Amino acid sequence: MSEQVTTPVVRHVEARHRYEILVDEQRAGLTAYRDREDRRVFFHTEIDDAYAGQGLASILVEQALTDVRATGKRIVPVCPYVAKFLKKHEEFADITDPVTPEVLTWLEDRLSR
């Protein structure tokens, strides 16, 4: 039997404030956020070890950021991976806001609840 290579699927799980990437219907990773007014503050991205090295993080983040653009929100890249991705993908520069101490304090407060 030949192994079927499936295209990863990214889904927005709004109730859990995250985007997930699925491979063969298994969650392979996620990028988490909190919304602050018209900004989507991304603070954590992870890919499970079993799926590392397949480029899934960039697929996940690209589709998440494309979704943010479609909703008319802006991006605040607290997550180091998202920040690094944005440096290479200038097409999102027009909807990216800087990470400020105020945003970090707000995020810390949200996540500690």
N, C-alpha and C positions, 0 to 999 in steps of 0.2 A: 504494500500500500504506500502510495506517495503521501507525504505529509502536506496537508493543506495549509498554506500560509494565509492567515486571515488579516484583513485590514483592521487595525485598532479602531475602536469606536470611542468617541468622547461624548460624555453626557453631563448635563448640568444638573446637579442634585441640590436644588435651591434650599430645601428644608435643612440640609446639612452644611450650607454655605461652602460648596465646593464643586469642582469639576472632577470627574473621574475618567480614567482611560481604561477601557476593557479590551482584553485580548482573549478570544474564544469565550466570551461572556464572563471571564474572570477579571476582577478588578486588579489592574497591574500597577496603578498609582493614582495620585490625586494632587490637585493644587487647591489650597484652601484660601478663603477670603472672608472679609466682612465688608458690608456696604456702609459707607458714611456719606449721606446725602447722595450726590451724583458721582461719588467715587467708589470704585471697587478696590479695596486694599488687599492685595495678595500678600500673605505672610508665610506660607509654607508650601513646598512642593516636594513630593517623594515618589519614587518608583521602587516597587518591591525588588529585592535583590535578584529574584528569579528572572526578572525582566530587564535587568540592567544592561546597558550597552547596546540597546536596540533603537535608540533615538526617540524613545517614547515620551520623555520629558518635553522635548521640543515640540512634538506633535500636540501634546496635551496643552502646553502653554500657548502655542500659536492659535489653537482652536478656541481656547478660553478667552484670549485677548480679542479674537475676531468677534466672539459673542458679545464681549463688553462693548466693542465699537457698535455692533448692531443695536444694542439697547440704548445707545446714546450716553453711556456712562464714561468716566475717565478711569485711568489706571494709576494706582500708587504701588510701586514695586518694593515693598518691604522685604519680601522673600529674595535672598541672594540669587537664586536661580532665575527668577523672573527678571531681576535687574540685569543680570548678565545677558539673558535672551534679548532684552530690549536694546542693549548696546549693539548687538549684531543685526537687529531688525528695526531699522529706522522708520519703517512704514507705520509704526505705532507711536512715533515720537509726538505726533500732533495731539494724542489723547493721553499722554503720560504726564503725571504731576510728580514733583519731587517728594521724597520722604522727608518730613519735617519732625522735629522733636514733639510738636503738638500731635501729629498723627500717631507717633509711636506711643505717647502717653494714652491717647484715646484707645488705641488698639490693645494695649496692655490691660486697660480697664475692661474692655469688652471681653477679652479672653479669660480674665480672672473670675468672671461671673459664674 
